[in-house]
C-alpha cells in the first residue's frame, strides 16, 4: 500500500517523502511501561503502531495491526463536542 484515498477524496501517501507529514506513530502506555532510562529510538519505533491523519478532513486512519500489504485501517471520524463540554 503506497497510498489510499480518504473518504473526503484526499490521497494519503504511505510512502515517499520522509518524514511523512500525515503519518503518526503511537505506543500504548502499557508498552511504554516496558521501557526505562535511555532507549534506542529504532527499538521504540518498531513497537509503534501507525495512523495517518487526513490534512483536509481530519479523519484518522489507524493501522492497529501493522501496515503490511494486507493490512486494513480502521477509520475514525472527527465529531463536534456536545454543547457545554
Ligand atoms: Zn480526508
PDB file of the backbone (N, CA, C, O) and the ligand in Angstrom, with CONECT records:
HET     ZN  A 101       1
ATOM      1  N   UNK A   1       0.852  -1.176   0.000  1.00  0.00           N
ATOM      2  CA  UNK A   1       0.000   0.000   0.000  1.00  0.00           C
ATOM      3  C   UNK A   1       0.895   1.235   0.000  1.00  0.00           C
ATOM      4  O   UNK A   1       1.552   1.525   1.000  1.00  0.00           O
ATOM      5  N   UNK A   2       0.923   1.944  -1.086  1.00  0.00           N
ATOM      6  CA  UNK A   2       1.740   3.147  -1.148  1.00  0.00           C
ATOM      7  C   UNK A   2       0.885   4.400  -0.984  1.00  0.00           C
ATOM      8  O   UNK A   2       1.391   5.485  -0.696  1.00  0.00           O
ATOM      9  N   UNK A   3      -0.416   4.225  -1.174  1.00  0.00           N
ATOM     10  CA  UNK A   3      -1.322   5.346  -0.986  1.00  0.00           C
ATOM     11  C   UNK A   3      -2.750   4.820  -0.903  1.00  0.00           C
ATOM     12  O   UNK A   3      -3.040   3.702  -1.330  1.00  0.00           O
ATOM     13  N   UNK A   4      -3.622   5.632  -0.354  1.00  0.00           N
ATOM     14  CA  UNK A   4      -5.042   5.308  -0.324  1.00  0.00           C
ATOM     15  C   UNK A   4      -5.806   6.621  -0.329  1.00  0.00           C
ATOM     16  O   UNK A   4      -5.246   7.686  -0.067  1.00  0.00           O
ATOM     17  N   UNK A   5      -7.077   6.529  -0.629  1.00  0.00           N
ATOM     18  CA  UNK A   5      -7.899   7.730  -0.740  1.00  0.00           C
ATOM     19  C   UNK A   5      -8.806   7.836   0.478  1.00  0.00           C
ATOM     20  O   UNK A   5      -9.557   6.914   0.792  1.00  0.00           O
ATOM     21  N   UNK A   6      -8.725   8.962   1.149  1.00  0.00           N
ATOM     22  CA  UNK A   6      -9.579   9.243   2.306  1.00  0.00           C
ATOM     23  C   UNK A   6     -11.021   9.388   1.804  1.00  0.00           C
ATOM     24  O   UNK A   6     -11.246   9.615   0.616  1.00  0.00           O
ATOM     25  N   UNK A   7     -11.990   9.258   2.707  1.00  0.00           N
ATOM     26  CA  UNK A   7     -13.385   9.379   2.288  1.00  0.00           C
ATOM     27  C   UNK A   7     -13.729  10.777   1.802  1.00  0.00           C
ATOM     28  O   UNK A   7     -14.772  10.971   1.179  1.00  0.00           O
ATOM     29  N   UNK A   8     -12.865  11.760   2.078  1.00  0.00           N
ATOM     30  CA  UNK A   8     -13.084  13.124   1.580  1.00  0.00           C
ATOM     31  C   UNK A   8     -12.494  13.310   0.181  1.00  0.00           C
ATOM     32  O   UNK A   8     -12.708  14.344  -0.452  1.00  0.00           O
ATOM     33  N   UNK A   9     -11.751  12.306  -0.301  1.00  0.00           N
ATOM     34  CA  UNK A   9     -11.161  12.388  -1.628  1.00  0.00           C
ATOM     35  C   UNK A   9      -9.674  12.703  -1.640  1.00  0.00           C
ATOM     36  O   UNK A   9      -9.023  12.570  -2.676  1.00  0.00           O
ATOM     37  N   UNK A  10      -9.130  13.118  -0.506  1.00  0.00           N
ATOM     38  CA  UNK A  10      -7.699  13.425  -0.439  1.00  0.00           C
ATOM     39  C   UNK A  10      -6.891  12.130  -0.511  1.00  0.00           C
ATOM     40  O   UNK A  10      -7.224  11.140   0.142  1.00  0.00           O
ATOM     41  N   UNK A  11      -5.846  12.151  -1.297  1.00  0.00           N
ATOM     42  CA  UNK A  11      -4.998  10.974  -1.449  1.00  0.00           C
ATOM     43  C   UNK A  11      -3.882  11.014  -0.415  1.00  0.00           C
ATOM     44  O   UNK A  11      -3.072  11.942  -0.400  1.00  0.00           O
ATOM     45  N   UNK A  12      -3.843  10.012   0.442  1.00  0.00           N
ATOM     46  CA  UNK A  12      -2.846   9.929   1.507  1.00  0.00           C
ATOM     47  C   UNK A  12      -1.769   8.950   1.084  1.00  0.00           C
ATOM     48  O   UNK A  12      -2.055   7.795   0.769  1.00  0.00           O
ATOM     49  N   UNK A  13      -0.534   9.413   1.079  1.00  0.00           N
ATOM     50  CA  UNK A  13       0.593   8.574   0.694  1.00  0.00           C
ATOM     51  C   UNK A  13       1.183   7.899   1.928  1.00  0.00           C
ATOM     52  O   UNK A  13       1.360   8.538   2.964  1.00  0.00           O
ATOM     53  N   UNK A  14       1.485   6.610   1.816  1.00  0.00           N
ATOM     54  CA  UNK A  14       2.112   5.885   2.918  1.00  0.00           C
ATOM     55  C   UNK A  14       3.596   5.669   2.658  1.00  0.00           C
ATOM     56  O   UNK A  14       4.290   5.049   3.464  1.00  0.00           O
ATOM     57  N   UNK A  15       4.074   6.174   1.546  1.00  0.00           N
ATOM     58  CA  UNK A  15       5.496   6.059   1.227  1.00  0.00           C
ATOM     59  C   UNK A  15       5.936   7.346   0.544  1.00  0.00           C
ATOM     60  O   UNK A  15       5.132   8.252   0.325  1.00  0.00           O
ATOM     61  N   UNK A  16       7.218   7.414   0.211  1.00  0.00           N
ATOM     62  CA  UNK A  16       7.731   8.603  -0.461  1.00  0.00           C
ATOM     63  C   UNK A  16       8.515   9.480   0.479  1.00  0.00           C
ATOM     64  O   UNK A  16       9.436   9.017   1.151  1.00  0.00           O
ATOM     65  N   UNK A  17       8.150  10.759   0.532  1.00  0.00           N
ATOM     66  CA  UNK A  17       8.908  11.736   1.305  1.00  0.00           C
ATOM     67  C   UNK A  17       8.992  11.355   2.783  1.00  0.00           C
ATOM     68  O   UNK A  17       8.005  10.944   3.394  1.00  0.00           O
ATOM     69  N   UNK A  18      10.194  11.501   3.340  1.00  0.00           N
ATOM     70  CA  UNK A  18      10.425  11.235   4.763  1.00  0.00           C
ATOM     71  C   UNK A  18      10.959  12.500   5.411  1.00  0.00           C
ATOM     72  O   UNK A  18      11.930  13.065   4.908  1.00  0.00           O
ATOM     73  N   UNK A  19      10.382  12.964   6.485  1.00  0.00           N
ATOM     74  CA  UNK A  19       9.248  12.369   7.175  1.00  0.00           C
ATOM     75  C   UNK A  19       7.934  12.610   6.434  1.00  0.00           C
ATOM     76  O   UNK A  19       7.772  13.602   5.723  1.00  0.00           O
ATOM     77  N   UNK A  20       7.009  11.681   6.621  1.00  0.00           N
ATOM     78  CA  UNK A  20       5.687  11.780   6.027  1.00  0.00           C
ATOM     79  C   UNK A  20       4.845  12.711   6.907  1.00  0.00           C
ATOM     80  O   UNK A  20       4.611  12.423   8.081  1.00  0.00           O
ATOM     81  N   UNK A  21       4.401  13.811   6.337  1.00  0.00           N
ATOM     82  CA  UNK A  21       3.667  14.823   7.104  1.00  0.00           C
ATOM     83  C   UNK A  21       2.326  14.318   7.654  1.00  0.00           C
ATOM     84  O   UNK A  21       1.785  14.906   8.590  1.00  0.00           O
ATOM     85  N   UNK A  22       1.797  13.254   7.090  1.00  0.00           N
ATOM     86  CA  UNK A  22       0.488  12.746   7.511  1.00  0.00           C
ATOM     87  C   UNK A  22       0.580  11.493   8.380  1.00  0.00           C
ATOM     88  O   UNK A  22      -0.439  10.973   8.836  1.00  0.00           O
ATOM     89  N   UNK A  23       1.786  11.017   8.605  1.00  0.00           N
ATOM     90  CA  UNK A  23       1.976   9.768   9.344  1.00  0.00           C
ATOM     91  C   UNK A  23       2.323  10.048  10.804  1.00  0.00           C
ATOM     92  O   UNK A  23       3.152  10.905  11.107  1.00  0.00           O
ATOM     93  N   UNK A  24       1.669   9.303  11.703  1.00  0.00           N
ATOM     94  CA  UNK A  24       1.906   9.421  13.139  1.00  0.00           C
ATOM     95  C   UNK A  24       2.188   8.040  13.702  1.00  0.00           C
ATOM     96  O   UNK A  24       1.648   7.036  13.238  1.00  0.00           O
ATOM     97  N   UNK A  25       3.044   8.013  14.710  1.00  0.00           N
ATOM     98  CA  UNK A  25       3.353   6.759  15.399  1.00  0.00           C
ATOM     99  C   UNK A  25       2.868   6.871  16.833  1.00  0.00           C
ATOM    100  O   UNK A  25       2.993   7.924  17.459  1.00  0.00           O
ATOM    101  N   UNK A  26       2.316   5.784  17.351  1.00  0.00           N
ATOM    102  CA  UNK A  26       1.866   5.803  18.737  1.00  0.00           C
ATOM    103  C   UNK A  26       2.188   4.487  19.421  1.00  0.00           C
ATOM    104  O   UNK A  26       2.432   3.460  18.789  1.00  0.00           O
ATOM    105  N   UNK A  27       2.176   4.568  20.730  1.00  0.00           N
ATOM    106  CA  UNK A  27       2.566   3.451  21.581  1.00  0.00           C
ATOM    107  C   UNK A  27       1.642   3.442  22.787  1.00  0.00           C
ATOM    108  O   UNK A  27       1.395   4.493  23.378  1.00  0.00           O
ATOM    109  N   UNK A  28       1.129   2.283  23.163  1.00  0.00           N
ATOM    110  CA  UNK A  28       0.259   2.229  24.336  1.00  0.00           C
ATOM    111  C   UNK A  28       1.076   2.524  25.592  1.00  0.00           C
ATOM    112  O   UNK A  28       2.296   2.360  25.609  1.00  0.00           O
ATOM    113  N   UNK A  29       0.395   2.952  26.622  1.00  0.00           N
ATOM    114  CA  UNK A  29       1.060   3.231  27.888  1.00  0.00           C
ATOM    115  C   UNK A  29       1.634   1.942  28.476  1.00  0.00           C
ATOM    116  O   UNK A  29       2.692   1.957  29.105  1.00  0.00           O
ATOM    117  N   UNK A  30       0.934   0.834  28.268  1.00  0.00           N
ATOM    118  CA  UNK A  30       1.425  -0.460  28.757  1.00  0.00           C
ATOM    119  C   UNK A  30       2.745  -0.815  28.075  1.00  0.00           C
ATOM    120  O   UNK A  30       3.708  -1.211  28.732  1.00  0.00           O
ATOM    121  N   UNK A  31       2.776  -0.669  26.754  1.00  0.00           N
ATOM    122  CA  UNK A  31       4.013  -0.961  26.025  1.00  0.00           C
ATOM    123  C   UNK A  31       5.123  -0.004  26.449  1.00  0.00           C
ATOM    124  O   UNK A  31       6.270  -0.408  26.634  1.00  0.00           O
ATOM    125  N   UNK A  32       4.767   1.260  26.598  1.00  0.00           N
ATOM    126  CA  UNK A  32       5.758   2.256  27.004  1.00  0.00           C
ATOM    127  C   UNK A  32       6.345   1.929  28.377  1.00  0.00           C
ATOM    128  O   UNK A  32       7.517   2.191  28.646  1.00  0.00           O
ATOM    129  N   UNK A  33       5.507   1.352  29.238  1.00  0.00           N
ATOM    130  CA  UNK A  33       5.945   1.000  30.578  1.00  0.00           C
ATOM    131  C   UNK A  33       7.016  -0.071  30.611  1.00  0.00           C
ATOM    132  O   UNK A  33       7.650  -0.279  31.646  1.00  0.00           O
ATOM    133  N   UNK A  34       7.228  -0.749  29.506  1.00  0.00           N
ATOM    134  CA  UNK A  34       8.281  -1.764  29.436  1.00  0.00           C
ATOM    135  C   UNK A  34       9.671  -1.150  29.287  1.00  0.00           C
ATOM    136  O   UNK A  34      10.684  -1.847  29.353  1.00  0.00           O
ATOM    137  N   UNK A  35       9.698   0.167  29.085  1.00  0.00           N
ATOM    138  CA  UNK A  35      10.981   0.842  28.855  1.00  0.00           C
ATOM    139  C   UNK A  35      11.319   1.756  30.034  1.00  0.00           C
ATOM    140  O   UNK A  35      10.436   2.255  30.732  1.00  0.00           O
ATOM    141  N   UNK A  36      12.590   1.954  30.228  1.00  0.00           N
ATOM    142  CA  UNK A  36      13.053   2.940  31.209  1.00  0.00           C
ATOM    143  C   UNK A  36      14.460   3.368  30.804  1.00  0.00           C
ATOM    144  O   UNK A  36      15.153   2.681  30.052  1.00  0.00           O
ATOM    145  N   UNK A  37      14.855   4.519  31.325  1.00  0.00           N
ATOM    146  CA  UNK A  37      16.186   5.023  31.025  1.00  0.00           C
ATOM    147  C   UNK A  37      16.322   5.429  29.569  1.00  0.00           C
ATOM    148  O   UNK A  37      15.347   5.810  28.922  1.00  0.00           O
ATOM    149  N   UNK A  38      17.505   5.344  29.079  1.00  0.00           N
ATOM    150  CA  UNK A  38      17.778   5.706  27.696  1.00  0.00           C
ATOM    151  C   UNK A  38      17.393   4.548  26.792  1.00  0.00           C
ATOM    152  O   UNK A  38      17.769   3.402  27.036  1.00  0.00           O
ATOM    153  N   UNK A  39      16.640   4.858  25.747  1.00  0.00           N
ATOM    154  CA  UNK A  39      16.129   3.822  24.849  1.00  0.00           C
ATOM    155  C   UNK A  39      16.577   4.125  23.425  1.00  0.00           C
ATOM    156  O   UNK A  39      16.578   5.278  22.993  1.00  0.00           O
ATOM    157  N   UNK A  40      16.952   3.088  22.710  1.00  0.00           N
ATOM    158  CA  UNK A  40      17.303   3.250  21.297  1.00  0.00           C
ATOM    159  C   UNK A  40      16.032   3.558  20.522  1.00  0.00           C
ATOM    160  O   UNK A  40      15.070   2.792  20.580  1.00  0.00           O
ATOM    161  N   UNK A  41      16.017   4.655  19.806  1.00  0.00           N
ATOM    162  CA  UNK A  41      14.814   5.089  19.109  1.00  0.00           C
ATOM    163  C   UNK A  41      14.356   4.060  18.086  1.00  0.00           C
ATOM    164  O   UNK A  41      13.155   3.910  17.863  1.00  0.00           O
ATOM    165  N   UNK A  42      15.279   3.355  17.467  1.00  0.00           N
ATOM    166  CA  UNK A  42      14.890   2.332  16.486  1.00  0.00           C
ATOM    167  C   UNK A  42      14.094   1.216  17.150  1.00  0.00           C
ATOM    168  O   UNK A  42      13.134   0.699  16.578  1.00  0.00           O
ATOM    169  N   UNK A  43      14.504   0.849  18.365  1.00  0.00           N
ATOM    170  CA  UNK A  43      13.805  -0.195  19.104  1.00  0.00           C
ATOM    171  C   UNK A  43      12.380   0.248  19.432  1.00  0.00           C
ATOM    172  O   UNK A  43      11.429  -0.520  19.282  1.00  0.00           O
ATOM    173  N   UNK A  44      12.247   1.486  19.879  1.00  0.00           N
ATOM    174  CA  UNK A  44      10.941   2.032  20.213  1.00  0.00           C
ATOM    175  C   UNK A  44      10.076   2.149  18.954  1.00  0.00           C
ATOM    176  O   UNK A  44       8.891   1.817  18.976  1.00  0.00           O
ATOM    177  N   UNK A  45      10.659   2.609  17.889  1.00  0.00           N
ATOM    178  CA  UNK A  45       9.964   2.797  16.608  1.00  0.00           C
ATOM    179  C   UNK A  45       9.306   1.489  16.156  1.00  0.00           C
ATOM    180  O   UNK A  45       8.171   1.495  15.680  1.00  0.00           O
ATOM    181  N   UNK A  46      10.011   0.388  16.305  1.00  0.00           N
ATOM    182  CA  UNK A  46       9.486  -0.905  15.860  1.00  0.00           C
ATOM    183  C   UNK A  46       8.293  -1.367  16.684  1.00  0.00           C
ATOM    184  O   UNK A  46       7.542  -2.237  16.245  1.00  0.00           O
ATOM    185  N   UNK A  47       8.109  -0.802  17.864  1.00  0.00           N
ATOM    186  CA  UNK A  47       6.975  -1.180  18.721  1.00  0.00           C
ATOM    187  C   UNK A  47       5.750  -0.303  18.493  1.00  0.00           C
ATOM    188  O   UNK A  47       4.685  -0.574  19.048  1.00  0.00           O
ATOM    189  N   UNK A  48       5.886   0.723  17.699  1.00  0.00           N
ATOM    190  CA  UNK A  48       4.776   1.650  17.498  1.00  0.00           C
ATOM    191  C   UNK A  48       3.774   1.123  16.477  1.00  0.00           C
ATOM    192  O   UNK A  48       4.102   0.309  15.613  1.00  0.00           O
ATOM    193  N   UNK A  49       2.561   1.606  16.602  1.00  0.00           N
ATOM    194  CA  UNK A  49       1.528   1.421  15.583  1.00  0.00           C
ATOM    195  C   UNK A  49       1.481   2.733  14.802  1.00  0.00           C
ATOM    196  O   UNK A  49       2.043   3.744  15.223  1.00  0.00           O
ATOM    197  N   UNK A  50       0.805   2.695  13.666  1.00  0.00           N
ATOM    198  CA  UNK A  50       0.803   3.858  12.774  1.00  0.00           C
ATOM    199  C   UNK A  50      -0.620   4.309  12.484  1.00  0.00           C
ATOM    200  O   UNK A  50      -1.524   3.492  12.309  1.00  0.00           O
ATOM    201  N   UNK A  51      -0.801   5.618  12.437  1.00  0.00           N
ATOM    202  CA  UNK A  51      -2.035   6.139  11.862  1.00  0.00           C
ATOM    203  C   UNK A  51      -1.698   7.293  10.938  1.00  0.00           C
ATOM    204  O   UNK A  51      -0.651   7.932  11.050  1.00  0.00           O
ATOM    205  N   UNK A  52      -2.623   7.537  10.022  1.00  0.00           N
ATOM    206  CA  UNK A  52      -2.499   8.655   9.096  1.00  0.00           C
ATOM    207  C   UNK A  52      -3.626   9.627   9.391  1.00  0.00           C
ATOM    208  O   UNK A  52      -4.778   9.232   9.574  1.00  0.00           O
ATOM    209  N   UNK A  53      -3.277  10.901   9.434  1.00  0.00           N
ATOM    210  CA  UNK A  53      -4.275  11.947   9.692  1.00  0.00           C
ATOM    211  C   UNK A  53      -4.472  12.726   8.402  1.00  0.00           C
ATOM    212  O   UNK A  53      -3.530  13.309   7.864  1.00  0.00           O
ATOM    213  N   UNK A  54      -5.700  12.728   7.915  1.00  0.00           N
ATOM    214  CA  UNK A  54      -6.003  13.449   6.692  1.00  0.00           C
ATOM    215  C   UNK A  54      -5.902  14.949   6.965  1.00  0.00           C
ATOM    216  O   UNK A  54      -6.569  15.453   7.869  1.00  0.00           O
ATOM    217  N   UNK A  55      -5.077  15.673   6.198  1.00  0.00           N
ATOM    218  CA  UNK A  55      -4.906  17.102   6.436  1.00  0.00           C
ATOM    219  C   UNK A  55      -6.112  17.932   5.997  1.00  0.00           C
ATOM    220  O   UNK A  55      -6.213  19.110   6.340  1.00  0.00           O
ATOM    221  N   UNK A  56      -7.010  17.331   5.253  1.00  0.00           N
ATOM    222  CA  UNK A  56      -8.185  18.060   4.759  1.00  0.00           C
ATOM    223  C   UNK A  56      -9.378  17.863   5.692  1.00  0.00           C
ATOM    224  O   UNK A  56     -10.007  18.834   6.112  1.00  0.00           O
ATOM    225  N   UNK A  57      -9.687  16.617   6.014  1.00  0.00           N
ATOM    226  CA  UNK A  57     -10.904  16.321   6.781  1.00  0.00           C
ATOM    227  C   UNK A  57     -10.659  15.941   8.235  1.00  0.00           C
ATOM    228  O   UNK A  57     -11.607  15.833   9.013  1.00  0.00           O
ATOM    229  N   UNK A  58      -9.396  15.735   8.611  1.00  0.00           N
ATOM    230  CA  UNK A  58      -9.037  15.362   9.989  1.00  0.00           C
ATOM    231  C   UNK A  58      -9.414  13.923  10.340  1.00  0.00           C
ATOM    232  O   UNK A  58      -9.339  13.546  11.509  1.00  0.00           O
ATOM    233  N   UNK A  59      -9.809  13.126   9.383  1.00  0.00           N
ATOM    234  CA  UNK A  59     -10.072  11.717   9.672  1.00  0.00           C
ATOM    235  C   UNK A  59      -8.767  11.020  10.037  1.00  0.00           C
ATOM    236  O   UNK A  59      -7.698  11.361   9.531  1.00  0.00           O
ATOM    237  N   UNK A  60      -8.877  10.039  10.924  1.00  0.00           N
ATOM    238  CA  UNK A  60      -7.712   9.252  11.330  1.00  0.00           C
ATOM    239  C   UNK A  60      -7.869   7.843  10.784  1.00  0.00           C
ATOM    240  O   UNK A  60      -8.907   7.206  10.963  1.00  0.00           O
ATOM    241  N   UNK A  61      -6.841   7.371  10.125  1.00  0.00           N
ATOM    242  CA  UNK A  61      -6.800   6.017   9.565  1.00  0.00           C
ATOM    243  C   UNK A  61      -5.772   5.237  10.369  1.00  0.00           C
ATOM    244  O   UNK A  61      -4.566   5.392  10.176  1.00  0.00           O
ATOM    245  N   UNK A  62      -6.267   4.394  11.278  1.00  0.00           N
ATOM    246  CA  UNK A  62      -5.392   3.711  12.228  1.00  0.00           C
ATOM    247  C   UNK A  62      -5.135   2.277  11.782  1.00  0.00           C
ATOM    248  O   UNK A  62      -6.060   1.507  11.526  1.00  0.00           O
ATOM    249  N   UNK A  63      -3.864   1.946  11.699  1.00  0.00           N
ATOM    250  CA  UNK A  63      -3.444   0.582  11.358  1.00  0.00           C
ATOM    251  C   UNK A  63      -3.058  -0.118  12.656  1.00  0.00           C
ATOM    252  O   UNK A  63      -1.892  -0.126  13.052  1.00  0.00           O
ATOM    253  N   UNK A  64      -4.059  -0.704  13.312  1.00  0.00           N
ATOM    254  CA  UNK A  64      -3.826  -1.336  14.615  1.00  0.00           C
ATOM    255  C   UNK A  64      -2.947  -2.573  14.506  1.00  0.00           C
ATOM    256  O   UNK A  64      -2.264  -2.939  15.463  1.00  0.00           O
ATOM    257  N   UNK A  65      -2.961  -3.210  13.355  1.00  0.00           N
ATOM    258  CA  UNK A  65      -2.247  -4.490  13.207  1.00  0.00           C
ATOM    259  C   UNK A  65      -1.108  -4.403  12.201  1.00  0.00           C
ATOM    260  O   UNK A  65      -0.848  -5.359  11.470  1.00  0.00           O
ATOM    261  N   UNK A  66      -0.433  -3.268  12.163  1.00  0.00           N
ATOM    262  CA  UNK A  66       0.689  -3.134  11.233  1.00  0.00           C
ATOM    263  C   UNK A  66       0.220  -2.646   9.876  1.00  0.00           C
ATOM    264  O   UNK A  66      -0.973  -2.460   9.634  1.00  0.00           O
ATOM    265  N   UNK A  67       1.183  -2.444   9.006  1.00  0.00           N
ATOM    266  CA  UNK A  67       0.860  -1.825   7.728  1.00  0.00           C
ATOM    267  C   UNK A  67       1.447  -2.625   6.566  1.00  0.00           C
ATOM    268  O   UNK A  67       2.024  -2.064   5.636  1.00  0.00           O
ATOM    269  N   UNK A  68       1.288  -3.937   6.639  1.00  0.00           N
ATOM    270  CA  UNK A  68       1.759  -4.743   5.510  1.00  0.00           C
ATOM    271  C   UNK A  68       0.732  -4.688   4.380  1.00  0.00           C
ATOM    272  O   UNK A  68      -0.274  -3.984   4.474  1.00  0.00           O
ATOM    273  N   UNK A  69       0.994  -5.429   3.327  1.00  0.00           N
ATOM    274  CA  UNK A  69       0.170  -5.331   2.119  1.00  0.00           C
ATOM    275  C   UNK A  69      -1.298  -5.671   2.354  1.00  0.00           C
ATOM    276  O   UNK A  69      -2.168  -5.124   1.675  1.00  0.00           O
ATOM    277  N   UNK A  70      -1.593  -6.560   3.301  1.00  0.00           N
ATOM    278  CA  UNK A  70      -2.972  -6.979   3.542  1.00  0.00           C
ATOM    279  C   UNK A  70      -3.654  -6.176   4.647  1.00  0.00           C
ATOM    280  O   UNK A  70      -4.824  -6.403   4.956  1.00  0.00           O
ATOM    281  N   UNK A  71      -2.930  -5.253   5.230  1.00  0.00           N
ATOM    282  CA  UNK A  71      -3.457  -4.505   6.372  1.00  0.00           C
ATOM    283  C   UNK A  71      -4.613  -3.608   5.957  1.00  0.00           C
ATOM    284  O   UNK A  71      -4.580  -2.960   4.911  1.00  0.00           O
ATOM    285  N   UNK A  72      -5.633  -3.588   6.803  1.00  0.00           N
ATOM    286  CA  UNK A  72      -6.779  -2.693   6.603  1.00  0.00           C
ATOM    287  C   UNK A  72      -6.837  -1.737   7.789  1.00  0.00           C
ATOM    288  O   UNK A  72      -6.805  -2.175   8.939  1.00  0.00           O
ATOM    289  N   UNK A  73      -6.922  -0.444   7.521  1.00  0.00           N
ATOM    290  CA  UNK A  73      -7.006   0.506   8.619  1.00  0.00           C
ATOM    291  C   UNK A  73      -8.416   0.580   9.188  1.00  0.00           C
ATOM    292  O   UNK A  73      -9.378   0.130   8.565  1.00  0.00           O
ATOM    293  N   UNK A  74      -8.522   1.149  10.372  1.00  0.00           N
ATOM    294  CA  UNK A  74      -9.817   1.460  10.969  1.00  0.00           C
ATOM    295  C   UNK A  74      -9.959   2.978  10.861  1.00  0.00           C
ATOM    296  O   UNK A  74      -9.029   3.731  11.150  1.00  0.00           O
ATOM    297  N   UNK A  75     -11.131   3.397  10.445  1.00  0.00           N
ATOM    298  CA  UNK A  75     -11.375   4.821  10.222  1.00  0.00           C
ATOM    299  C   UNK A  75     -12.039   5.454  11.437  1.00  0.00           C
ATOM    300  O   UNK A  75     -13.035   4.942  11.950  1.00  0.00           O
ATOM    301  N   UNK A  76     -11.477   6.575  11.895  1.00  0.00           N
ATOM    302  CA  UNK A  76     -12.051   7.347  12.993  1.00  0.00           C
ATOM    303  C   UNK A  76     -12.409   8.725  12.461  1.00  0.00           C
ATOM    304  O   UNK A  76     -11.580   9.414  11.867  1.00  0.00           O
ATOM    305  N   UNK A  77     -13.642   9.107  12.682  1.00  0.00           N
ATOM    306  CA  UNK A  77     -14.135  10.379  12.153  1.00  0.00           C
ATOM    307  C   UNK A  77     -14.215  11.433  13.243  1.00  0.00           C
ATOM    308  O   UNK A  77     -14.657  11.140  14.354  1.00  0.00           O
ATOM    309  N   UNK A  78     -13.792  12.661  12.943  1.00  0.00           N
ATOM    310  CA  UNK A  78     -13.900  13.735  13.927  1.00  0.00           C
ATOM    311  C   UNK A  78     -15.369  14.052  14.203  1.00  0.00           C
ATOM    312  O   UNK A  78     -16.201  14.018  13.297  1.00  0.00           O
ATOM    313  N   UNK A  79     -15.670  14.353  15.436  1.00  0.00           N
ATOM    314  CA  UNK A  79     -17.033  14.671  15.851  1.00  0.00           C
ATOM    315  C   UNK A  79     -17.011  15.941  16.691  1.00  0.00           C
ATOM    316  O   UNK A  79     -16.126  16.128  17.526  1.00  0.00           O
ATOM    317  N   UNK A  80     -17.980  16.801  16.468  1.00  0.00           N
ATOM    318  CA  UNK A  80     -18.075  18.026  17.271  1.00  0.00           C
ATOM    319  C   UNK A  80     -18.436  17.652  18.717  1.00  0.00           C
ATOM    320  O   UNK A  80     -19.222  16.736  18.957  1.00  0.00           O
ATOM    321  N   UNK A  81     -17.854  18.370  19.655  1.00  0.00           N
ATOM    322  CA  UNK A  81     -18.173  18.134  21.053  1.00  0.00           C
ATOM    323  C   UNK A  81     -19.581  18.642  21.335  1.00  0.00           C
ATOM    324  O   UNK A  81     -20.018  19.619  20.727  1.00  0.00           O
ATOM    325  N   UNK A  82     -20.299  17.989  22.255  1.00  0.00           N
ATOM    326  CA  UNK A  82     -21.637  18.465  22.593  1.00  0.00           C
ATOM    327  C   UNK A  82     -21.555  19.825  23.292  1.00  0.00           C
ATOM    328  O   UNK A  82     -20.541  20.144  23.912  1.00  0.00           O
ATOM    329  N   UNK A  83     -22.620  20.623  23.192  1.00  0.00           N
ATOM    330  CA  UNK A  83     -22.621  21.938  23.846  1.00  0.00           C
ATOM    331  C   UNK A  83     -22.339  21.803  25.350  1.00  0.00           C
ATOM    332  O   UNK A  83     -22.817  20.874  26.000  1.00  0.00           O
ATOM    333  N   UNK A  84     -21.576  22.721  25.873  1.00  0.00           N
ATOM    334  CA  UNK A  84     -21.293  22.722  27.301  1.00  0.00           C
ATOM    335  C   UNK A  84     -20.157  21.812  27.719  1.00  0.00           C
ATOM    336  O   UNK A  84     -19.821  21.748  28.902  1.00  0.00           O
ATOM    337  N   UNK A  85     -19.567  21.117  26.784  1.00  0.00           N
ATOM    338  CA  UNK A  85     -18.494  20.205  27.162  1.00  0.00           C
ATOM    339  C   UNK A  85     -17.268  20.934  27.533  1.00  0.00           C
ATOM    340  O   UNK A  85     -16.262  20.314  27.879  1.00  0.00           O
TER     341      UNK A  85
HETATM  342 ZN    ZN A 101      -9.900  13.293   4.361  1.00  0.00          ZN
END
